Amino acid sequence: MGTPMIIPNPRRICMRRLLVCTALLAAAGTVFAQGGTQAGSKPAPASPPDKVSSTVGGATVTISYSSPRVKGREGKIFTKDGLISHNPHYPVWRAGANGATTLETSGDIMLGDLHVPAGTYTLFVDISDPDNWTLIVNKKTGEWGLAYDGSADLGKTKMQMSKPPAMVEELKYTLDGGKLTLTWEDKEASVSTSGHS
């Protein structure tokens, strides 16, 4: 006589497989949840959009821009052979990333010595002299940031240059204290703001 043959129960096999699959799905769900992203979600943009608004002489002024990061390129952004020097309109810089940086004002304002009527404009900065930047207000809007047409300039105004107390990782615009200020890496450039009378 031999050993009796054991015939597996199909219901038990099916149940075990179901439990194993359920455990694997639960584990995978936990891994995705801890990672902060789920399958199919988009990663954060490298230069996320940002916006700053303030009241200048009774007018609401808003600057909309994309904020690039230094990402270990300190000292290699504003130099003659740096990151920005590869832009097609260098030394005119889009003063942000991705789409054009825009300034919208609900009333007439002054940026330095430049009268800016109510409306929407694109901002650029001439950085040909690293210690003396010039803000450019351009009437063409809706452009990709690298599309600069100097014939559409409303005007230009000199910016006051300084160095921030520490390296600034994220490009940032501020509108306060009677100034529009652009800060990034080791540069800070500002221009006075006021209402136009």
C-alpha positions as CSV (number, residue, x, y, z in Angstrom):
1,M,0.0,0.0,0.0
2,G,1.3,3.4,-0.7
3,T,0.7,6.7,0.8
4,P,-2.6,8.2,0.2
5,M,-2.8,10.9,-2.5
6,I,-3.8,14.3,-1.2
7,I,-6.0,16.2,-3.7
8,P,-5.8,20.0,-3.2
9,N,-9.0,21.8,-2.5
10,P,-9.6,24.3,-5.4
11,R,-11.5,26.7,-3.2
12,R,-8.5,26.9,-0.8
13,I,-6.1,27.5,-3.6
14,C,-8.3,30.3,-5.0
15,M,-8.7,31.9,-1.5
16,R,-4.9,31.9,-0.9
17,R,-4.2,33.5,-4.3
18,L,-6.8,36.2,-3.6
19,L,-5.3,36.9,-0.2
20,V,-1.8,37.2,-1.7
21,C,-3.0,39.6,-4.4
22,T,-4.9,41.7,-1.9
23,A,-1.8,42.0,0.3
24,L,0.3,43.0,-2.7
25,L,-2.1,45.7,-3.8
26,A,-2.3,47.1,-0.2
27,A,1.5,47.2,0.0
28,A,1.7,48.9,-3.4
29,G,-0.9,51.5,-2.4
30,T,1.1,52.3,0.8
31,V,4.4,52.8,-1.2
32,F,2.7,55.2,-3.6
33,A,1.0,57.1,-0.7
34,Q,4.4,57.5,1.1
35,G,6.1,58.7,-2.0
36,G,3.7,61.7,-2.2
37,T,2.8,61.0,-5.8
38,Q,0.4,58.6,-7.4
39,A,0.7,56.9,-10.7
40,G,-0.3,59.3,-13.5
41,S,0.3,62.5,-11.4
42,K,2.6,65.2,-12.9
43,P,5.8,66.2,-11.1
44,A,6.2,69.8,-9.8
45,P,7.5,72.1,-12.5
46,A,11.2,73.1,-12.5
47,S,10.2,76.8,-12.6
48,P,6.8,77.0,-10.9
49,P,4.5,80.0,-11.6
50,D,4.3,82.7,-9.0
51,K,2.6,86.1,-8.7
52,V,2.9,89.2,-6.6
53,S,0.4,92.1,-6.3
54,S,0.3,95.4,-4.5
55,T,-1.3,98.8,-4.7
56,V,0.9,101.5,-6.2
57,G,-0.5,105.1,-6.2
58,G,-4.1,103.7,-6.1
59,A,-3.5,101.2,-9.0
60,T,-3.5,97.5,-8.5
61,V,-0.2,96.2,-9.9
62,T,0.4,92.4,-10.5
63,I,3.5,90.7,-11.7
64,S,3.1,87.1,-13.0
65,Y,6.2,85.1,-13.6
66,S,7.8,81.6,-13.5
67,S,10.5,81.2,-10.8
68,P,13.6,79.3,-11.9
69,R,15.9,77.8,-9.3
70,V,19.7,78.2,-9.1
71,K,20.1,74.4,-8.7
72,G,23.8,74.4,-7.9
73,R,24.7,76.8,-10.7
74,E,25.7,79.7,-8.3
75,G,28.2,82.0,-10.1
76,K,27.2,80.5,-13.5
77,I,24.0,82.3,-14.3
78,F,24.7,85.9,-15.0
79,T,28.3,85.6,-16.3
80,K,29.2,86.2,-20.0
81,D,29.3,82.5,-20.6
82,G,26.7,81.6,-18.0
83,L,23.2,80.1,-18.3
84,I,21.4,83.2,-19.5
85,S,24.1,84.0,-22.2
86,H,22.6,81.1,-24.2
87,N,19.2,82.9,-24.6
88,P,18.7,84.1,-28.2
89,H,18.3,87.8,-27.3
90,Y,21.1,87.9,-24.7
91,P,21.9,90.3,-23.1
92,V,18.1,91.0,-22.9
93,W,16.8,88.5,-20.4
94,R,13.2,87.4,-19.9
95,A,13.6,88.0,-16.1
96,G,11.9,84.7,-15.2
97,A,11.4,81.4,-17.0
98,N,8.9,79.7,-19.3
99,G,6.3,82.1,-20.5
100,A,6.9,85.9,-20.5
101,T,6.9,87.8,-17.2
102,T,3.9,90.1,-17.2
103,L,3.1,93.3,-15.4
104,E,-0.5,94.3,-15.2
105,T,-1.6,97.7,-13.8
106,S,-5.1,99.0,-13.3
107,G,-4.0,102.6,-13.5
108,D,-1.1,104.8,-14.7
109,I,2.1,104.3,-12.7
110,M,5.8,105.3,-12.7
111,L,8.5,102.7,-12.8
112,G,11.6,104.8,-12.1
113,D,11.4,107.6,-14.7
114,L,9.2,105.6,-17.0
115,H,5.4,106.4,-17.3
116,V,3.5,103.1,-17.6
117,P,-0.2,103.6,-18.6
118,A,-2.9,101.2,-17.3
119,G,-2.6,97.9,-19.2
120,T,-0.7,94.7,-19.5
121,Y,3.0,94.5,-20.4
122,T,5.9,92.1,-20.7
123,L,9.0,92.7,-18.6
124,F,12.6,92.1,-19.7
125,V,15.9,93.1,-18.2
126,D,19.0,94.2,-20.1
127,I,21.9,92.6,-18.2
128,S,24.7,93.6,-20.6
129,D,26.4,95.5,-17.7
130,P,26.3,93.1,-14.7
131,D,26.4,96.0,-12.3
132,N,23.9,98.3,-14.0
133,W,20.7,96.5,-15.2
134,T,17.9,98.2,-17.2
135,L,14.3,97.2,-16.8
136,I,12.5,97.0,-20.2
137,V,8.7,97.4,-20.4
138,N,7.4,95.9,-23.6
139,K,3.9,96.3,-25.1
140,K,3.8,92.9,-26.7
141,T,2.0,90.3,-24.4
142,G,1.3,86.6,-24.4
143,E,4.7,85.8,-25.8
144,W,6.9,82.9,-24.8
145,G,9.6,84.3,-22.6
146,L,12.4,84.2,-25.2
147,A,10.5,86.1,-27.8
148,Y,11.7,89.7,-27.5
149,D,10.9,92.4,-30.0
150,G,12.6,95.7,-29.2
151,S,10.4,97.6,-31.6
152,A,7.5,97.0,-29.2
153,D,9.2,98.6,-26.2
154,L,7.2,101.1,-24.2
155,G,10.4,102.2,-22.6
156,K,13.4,101.4,-20.4
157,T,14.5,102.5,-16.9
158,K,17.7,102.0,-14.9
159,M,17.6,99.7,-11.9
160,Q,19.4,100.1,-8.6
161,M,21.7,97.1,-8.0
162,S,22.7,95.5,-4.7
163,K,23.7,92.1,-3.4
164,P,21.3,90.1,-1.2
165,P,22.7,89.1,2.2
166,A,22.7,85.4,1.1
167,M,22.4,83.5,-2.1
168,V,18.8,83.4,-3.3
169,E,17.8,80.0,-4.7
170,E,14.4,80.9,-6.2
171,L,13.9,83.9,-8.4
172,K,11.5,86.3,-6.6
173,Y,9.7,89.6,-7.4
174,T,8.5,91.9,-4.7
175,L,6.4,95.0,-4.8
176,D,6.7,96.9,-1.5
177,G,8.3,100.0,0.1
178,G,7.8,102.0,-3.1
179,K,9.9,99.5,-5.1
180,L,9.7,96.7,-7.6
181,T,12.5,94.3,-6.8
182,L,13.8,91.3,-8.7
183,T,16.2,89.0,-6.7
184,W,17.9,85.8,-7.8
185,E,21.2,84.1,-7.1
186,D,23.6,86.9,-6.0
187,K,21.8,89.9,-7.7
188,E,19.1,92.2,-6.5
189,A,17.8,94.9,-8.8
190,S,15.0,97.4,-8.0
191,V,13.3,100.3,-9.5
192,S,11.1,102.9,-7.6
193,T,7.3,102.7,-8.1
194,S,4.7,105.4,-7.7
195,G,1.4,106.6,-9.0
196,H,1.5,108.9,-12.1
197,S,-0.1,112.3,-11.6
